[in-house]
């Protein structure tokens, strides 16, 4: 169960991830068939607009840490919510491709900032013994956003496409106000202790080199996960609705199942991580996601669609949560925000390249089907990197952050980090 004292930190993270990806990214997926069918853009242009958000996400991930250090977290987060809301409202009408591309790009930038700063603030405000649960649950916002988009977008589309874009903008504004309320509480109730970053406390250069190598392998796996992330999050609804002629309602149902999985995913991996640890949980998640992404290649029966939708939905925020938790375990929460920004940038770069490459492949092949097979193989490679990271860790033994966590639990001290101020 969540401690009531953790609620401000948790809700700060949940609302940030809800809008950062759950709406800024995932609400576009069920909109894509309608945009094409109503003649706003061609199928190819619609795919490239989806990829524009991925490019913006990369830019935002690179800038997030520096912005949060230069300006107050409250200002950075508030501005990001406002920009995403504005991007939806300014796209509430048929306009030129360049206009839509710009605002999808901007929403990606702001979304990445929310995804880096929000969860890091939540972790920093949570005592070490409760980070397993809170660190995973902040990413339920991704699933809640996907579930909301799956529920309300088809209903709003019956009114008009313009109304749909406008209402999504208003939803982002409401979420931003809720986030600000909890953020003010979480910034005044941070725990007194946090773990040191790697290399602190006289740790040996060899141990520091070991943690850097393990971190690089974990981030490498996370980047490969970003490639496997693309087909279901950008093309899945259009693949079912138009390419396989299942219709918008059947495809929206699958997007709803995807959203339900995304809500359940962080809860599932939080329990898994408590039972088997961050590393083993991450390895299991990669296997599950690789299988689920590949499933549509072999079968598009209703059961197969539903399993694929639910499991990919669950493992998208699940792997995000597990990777975030694994990195915090390795380097401690002091260094987590900066490192999480770097990991998010690697993820964003990989998904931006994959988004544009897969859009180009679709132009050439005229079908989405091979993209699911490619993504499944890439995820299998990510699983191998996760396994390799464990081998490197065993070679170097206990890492500085893990040792420091144990020490700080026994001997609490007031930290002087400016993170979250």
BELPESUL-V18893 format. One record per residue. N is the residue number from 1. PHI is phi in degrees with one decimal (NA if undefined). PSI is psi in degrees with one decimal (* if undefined). OMEGA is omega as a letter, one per 40 degrees, with the letter a starting at -180 (* if undefined). Layout:
BEGIN
N_PHI_PSI_OMEGA / N_PHI_PSI_OMEGA
END
This chain:
BEGIN
1_NA_150.3_i / 2_-82.7_130.9_i / 3_-68.9_137.8_a / 4_-59.9_-29.2_i / 5_-65.8_-22.2_a / 6_-86.5_-7.2_a / 7_-60.0_-44.0_i / 8_-59.5_-44.7_i / 9_-64.5_-44.2_a / 10_-61.0_-47.1_a / 11_-69.5_-31.2_i / 12_-59.7_-47.5_i / 13_-67.7_-41.4_a / 14_-63.8_-47.0_a / 15_-67.6_-33.6_i / 16_-65.4_-44.3_a / 17_-74.5_-29.6_i / 18_-59.2_-47.9_a / 19_-84.9_-38.9_a / 20_-56.9_-43.6_i / 21_-121.4_-43.1_a / 22_-56.0_-36.0_i / 23_-110.5_-49.8_a / 24_-56.5_-35.2_a / 25_-101.0_-55.4_a / 26_-75.3_-24.0_i / 27_-67.4_-22.0_i / 28_-71.4_-29.3_a / 29_-60.9_-50.5_i / 30_-73.4_-13.9_i / 31_-78.6_-25.4_a / 32_-56.9_-48.8_i / 33_-60.2_-39.3_a / 34_-67.2_-38.8_i / 35_-60.8_-40.2_a / 36_-73.3_-46.6_a / 37_-66.1_-31.5_i / 38_-88.9_5.2_i / 39_79.1_14.3_i / 40_-66.5_-41.8_i / 41_-147.0_160.7_i / 42_-76.5_169.0_i / 43_-59.6_-41.7_a / 44_-65.1_-44.4_i / 45_-63.9_-39.8_i / 46_-60.4_-40.2_i / 47_-64.7_-41.7_i / 48_-68.3_-31.6_i / 49_-66.0_-37.3_i / 50_-62.2_-39.8_i / 51_-70.0_-26.0_i / 52_-60.3_-38.5_i / 53_-63.5_-36.2_i / 54_-66.8_-40.0_i / 55_-63.5_-43.9_i / 56_-61.3_-37.0_i / 57_-60.5_-38.7_i / 58_-63.9_-46.6_i / 59_-61.6_-45.0_a / 60_-64.3_-37.0_i / 61_-64.7_-36.9_i / 62_-67.3_-34.9_a / 63_-89.2_-17.8_a / 64_-58.9_-50.1_a / 65_-63.2_-46.1_a / 66_-61.7_-41.1_i / 67_-64.2_-41.3_a / 68_-71.2_-21.3_i / 69_-84.1_-33.2_a / 70_-79.7_-37.8_a / 71_-119.2_166.3_i / 72_-67.5_143.7_i / 73_-56.8_-35.8_a / 74_-63.1_-41.1_i / 75_-66.8_-43.7_a / 76_-63.9_-46.7_a / 77_-66.9_-43.4_i / 78_-61.7_-43.5_i / 79_-63.3_-36.8_a / 80_-65.9_-44.0_i / 81_-58.7_-45.6_a / 82_-62.8_-41.4_a / 83_-64.7_-42.8_i / 84_-64.8_-43.5_i / 85_-59.4_-44.5_i / 86_-63.0_-37.9_a / 87_-62.7_-38.0_i / 88_-68.9_-44.7_a / 89_-65.4_-35.2_a / 90_-80.5_-5.6_i / 91_-105.6_12.4_a / 92_-82.3_51.5_i / 93_175.8_148.8_i / 94_-60.7_128.6_a / 95_-150.0_-171.9_a / 96_-74.0_159.5_i / 97_-60.8_-42.5_a / 98_-62.7_-40.5_i / 99_-60.1_-49.9_i / 100_-64.9_-41.1_a / 101_-58.8_-45.3_a / 102_-60.5_-47.4_a / 103_-74.9_-29.7_i / 104_-67.9_-36.1_i / 105_-63.7_-47.6_a / 106_-63.1_-40.1_i / 107_-64.7_-33.3_i / 108_-66.5_-40.7_i / 109_-60.1_-50.5_a / 110_-65.5_-37.0_i / 111_-62.5_-41.3_i / 112_-64.5_-39.8_i / 113_-60.6_-43.6_i / 114_-61.8_-40.1_a / 115_-70.3_-27.0_i / 116_-84.9_-50.9_a / 117_-76.3_-42.8_a / 118_-58.7_-57.2_i / 119_-62.2_-34.7_i / 120_-66.0_-40.3_i / 121_-64.1_-38.6_i / 122_-64.1_-42.7_i / 123_-65.4_-42.6_a / 124_-64.5_-27.2_a / 125_-92.1_5.0_a / 126_-114.9_131.7_i / 127_-59.7_147.7_a / 128_-52.4_-38.7_a / 129_-69.6_-12.9_a / 130_-114.2_8.7_a / 131_-72.4_-28.0_i / 132_-54.0_-51.8_a / 133_-73.5_-51.6_a / 134_-66.3_-41.3_a / 135_-60.5_-29.8_i / 136_-84.5_-40.4_a / 137_-71.5_-22.1_i / 138_-60.7_-23.9_a / 139_-88.1_2.8_i / 140_-64.7_-20.5_i / 141_-58.6_-34.3_i / 142_-58.9_-47.6_a / 143_-69.7_-38.5_i / 144_-62.1_-40.7_i / 145_-64.1_-42.8_i / 146_-64.7_-40.6_i / 147_-66.8_-41.1_i / 148_-61.7_-45.0_a / 149_-64.6_-37.1_i / 150_-68.4_-30.1_a / 151_-83.2_-45.7_a / 152_-94.0_-26.7_a / 153_-62.4_-47.4_i / 154_-60.0_-36.6_i / 155_-68.0_-43.8_i / 156_-67.7_-32.6_i / 157_-64.5_-25.5_i / 158_-69.0_-23.5_i / 159_-80.9_-63.0_i / 160_-175.0_158.5_i / 161_-66.8_-36.8_i / 162_-61.9_-45.9_i / 163_-61.4_-35.0_a / 164_-63.3_-49.1_i / 165_-60.2_-44.4_a / 166_-63.8_-43.1_a / 167_-67.2_-34.8_i / 168_-64.4_-35.9_i / 169_-63.4_-43.4_i / 170_-63.5_-38.6_i / 171_-60.7_-40.0_i / 172_-64.1_-39.0_i / 173_-63.5_-43.5_i / 174_-62.8_-44.7_i / 175_-61.6_-37.1_i / 176_-64.2_-39.9_i / 177_-66.0_-40.6_i / 178_-63.0_-44.6_i / 179_-59.4_-43.7_a / 180_-62.3_-37.7_i / 181_-61.2_-47.4_a / 182_-75.4_-30.9_a / 183_-63.1_-41.6_i / 184_-61.3_-36.7_i / 185_-70.9_-41.7_a / 186_-68.3_-31.8_a / 187_-70.9_-17.7_i / 188_-103.5_4.1_a / 189_-132.8_35.0_a / 190_-72.6_151.9_i / 191_-68.9_160.8_a / 192_-80.7_-14.8_a / 193_-129.4_141.6_i / 194_-141.4_158.0_a / 195_-72.3_152.6_i / 196_-73.7_159.0_i / 197_-83.2_164.2_a / 198_-60.1_139.8_i / 199_93.7_-11.4_i / 200_-80.1_158.3_i / 201_73.5_25.9_i / 202_75.5_25.0_i / 203_-71.0_151.6_a / 204_-72.1_149.2_i / 205_-58.1_-32.9_i / 206_-64.1_-44.4_i / 207_-64.6_-39.0_i / 208_-64.4_-41.4_i / 209_-62.5_-36.4_i / 210_-64.9_-45.1_a / 211_-66.0_-35.1_i / 212_-63.5_-41.1_a / 213_-67.5_-43.2_i / 214_-62.8_-42.7_i / 215_-59.7_-43.1_i / 216_-61.7_-39.7_i / 217_-67.5_-40.7_i / 218_-65.5_-42.9_i / 219_-66.0_-36.3_i / 220_-61.4_-43.2_i / 221_-63.4_-39.4_i / 222_-64.1_-37.8_i / 223_-65.1_-39.0_i / 224_-67.7_-34.5_i / 225_-59.2_-33.3_a / 226_-61.7_-33.0_i / 227_-70.8_-42.9_i / 228_-67.0_-18.5_a / 229_-70.6_-27.9_a / 230_-70.7_-52.5_a / 231_-57.7_-44.3_a / 232_-72.4_-33.9_a / 233_-85.8_-18.6_i / 234_-112.2_-40.8_a / 235_-111.4_-10.7_a / 236_-57.7_-49.9_a / 237_-65.5_-43.7_i / 238_-66.3_-36.2_i / 239_-61.0_-43.2_a / 240_-77.2_-44.7_a / 241_-71.2_-47.8_a / 242_-100.0_-53.0_a / 243_-64.6_-40.1_i / 244_-100.2_5.0_i / 245_55.3_38.8_i / 246_-88.2_-13.7_i / 247_90.3_160.1_a / 248_-66.1_-36.1_a / 249_-68.5_-43.3_i / 250_-64.5_-40.4_i / 251_-68.2_-37.7_i / 252_-66.0_-35.2_i / 253_-60.0_-44.0_i / 254_-65.7_-35.5_i / 255_-67.8_-32.9_i / 256_-64.9_-42.1_i / 257_-63.7_-39.8_i / 258_-57.5_-46.3_i / 259_-64.1_-39.9_i / 260_-61.1_-42.5_i / 261_-61.4_-40.1_a / 262_-67.4_-29.5_i / 263_-70.6_-42.7_a / 264_-74.8_-28.5_a / 265_-53.6_-53.4_i / 266_-61.4_-34.4_i / 267_-66.4_-41.3_i / 268_-63.5_-47.7_a / 269_-75.7_-25.8_i / 270_-62.6_-45.1_i / 271_-66.0_-39.2_i / 272_-63.4_-44.8_a / 273_-64.5_-37.6_i / 274_-63.7_-30.8_a / 275_-85.3_-42.9_a / 276_-119.2_-4.8_a / 277_95.5_164.1_a / 278_-64.7_-42.7_a / 279_-65.2_-52.9_a / 280_-64.3_-37.5_i / 281_-60.4_-40.6_i / 282_-65.2_-41.5_i / 283_-62.7_-45.0_i / 284_-61.4_-41.0_a / 285_-63.6_-39.1_i / 286_-64.0_-41.2_i / 287_-63.3_-46.2_a / 288_-62.5_-41.4_a / 289_-71.0_-39.8_i / 290_-59.0_-43.3_i / 291_-65.6_-42.7_a / 292_-69.5_-38.6_i / 293_-65.7_-36.1_a / 294_-77.9_-19.1_a / 295_-56.5_-41.5_a / 296_-62.0_-19.7_i / 297_-65.6_-33.1_a / 298_-97.8_-28.6_a / 299_-157.6_138.7_i / 300_-119.3_24.5_i / 301_-61.6_157.7_a / 302_-55.1_-42.9_a / 303_-64.2_-42.5_i / 304_-63.9_-44.0_i / 305_-57.0_-45.6_a / 306_-68.0_-41.2_i / 307_-63.1_-45.3_i / 308_-61.6_-46.3_a / 309_-60.3_-48.9_a / 310_-66.4_-47.6_a / 311_-71.0_-39.8_i / 312_-65.8_-42.6_i / 313_-57.4_-42.2_a / 314_-68.9_-40.6_a / 315_-81.9_-15.6_i / 316_-63.9_-61.2_i / 317_-70.1_-24.9_i / 318_-61.4_-47.5_i / 319_-70.1_-35.2_i / 320_-58.8_-48.9_a / 321_-63.8_-43.8_a / 322_-67.3_-38.5_i / 323_-67.2_-43.5_i / 324_-60.0_-46.0_i / 325_-64.7_-39.5_i / 326_-64.4_-41.9_i / 327_-67.8_-40.2_i / 328_-63.2_-36.5_i / 329_-63.4_-37.2_a / 330_-78.3_-38.5_a / 331_-116.7_-9.9_a / 332_83.7_155.8_a / 333_-68.6_-20.8_i / 334_-60.9_-47.9_a / 335_-86.0_-5.6_a / 336_-63.6_-43.2_a / 337_-59.9_-46.6_i / 338_-64.4_-46.0_a / 339_-68.5_-37.1_i / 340_-65.9_-34.1_i / 341_-63.5_-40.9_i / 342_-66.5_-41.7_i / 343_-64.0_-41.9_i / 344_-64.3_-36.6_i / 345_-65.0_-42.6_i / 346_-63.2_-43.5_i / 347_-59.6_-46.9_a / 348_-65.8_-40.2_i / 349_-62.5_-44.2_a / 350_-64.8_-42.3_a / 351_-73.3_-30.8_i / 352_-66.2_-46.6_i / 353_-61.6_-44.8_a / 354_-64.1_-40.0_a / 355_-60.8_-46.3_i / 356_-70.7_-40.1_i / 357_-63.2_-43.5_a / 358_-69.6_-33.5_i / 359_-63.6_-40.1_i / 360_-67.1_-41.6_i / 361_-61.0_-40.1_i / 362_-62.9_-38.6_i / 363_-58.2_-40.7_a / 364_-78.7_-47.2_a / 365_-85.0_-28.3_a / 366_72.1_17.3_i / 367_-151.1_147.3_i / 368_-86.9_-17.0_a / 369_-52.9_-46.4_a / 370_-63.8_-22.8_a / 371_-65.6_-32.2_i / 372_-70.3_-36.8_i / 373_-67.0_-43.8_i / 374_-59.8_-44.3_a / 375_-64.7_-38.0_i / 376_-61.4_-41.4_i / 377_-66.7_-39.4_i / 378_-63.6_-40.3_i / 379_-66.2_-34.7_i / 380_-62.9_-37.9_i / 381_-65.4_-36.8_i / 382_-61.8_-40.3_i / 383_-58.5_-40.3_i / 384_-65.2_-37.8_i / 385_-65.7_-37.2_i / 386_-62.5_-44.0_i / 387_-61.8_-42.4_a / 388_-63.2_-37.0_a / 389_-61.8_-34.8_i / 390_-67.9_-39.2_i / 391_-61.8_-41.4_i / 392_-64.8_-42.0_i / 393_-61.6_-42.7_i / 394_-64.7_-30.7_i / 395_-68.2_-38.9_a / 396_-93.4_-10.6_i / 397_79.4_-158.2_a / 398_-64.2_139.2_a / 399_-95.0_158.5_a / 400_-54.5_-45.6_a / 401_-63.3_-37.3_a / 402_-67.1_-42.7_i / 403_-63.4_-42.8_a / 404_-65.1_-36.3_i / 405_-61.3_-42.8_i / 406_-63.3_-41.6_a / 407_-65.9_-42.1_a / 408_-69.7_-25.4_i / 409_-69.3_-36.3_a / 410_-81.6_-34.7_a / 411_-128.9_80.5_a / 412_-61.4_137.9_i / 413_-138.0_152.7_i / 414_-74.4_124.5_i / 415_-87.4_159.4_a / 416_-116.2_15.9_i / 417_-63.8_144.5_i / 418_-91.8_6.8_a / 419_-64.5_132.6_i / 420_87.0_0.4_i / 421_-93.5_*_*
END
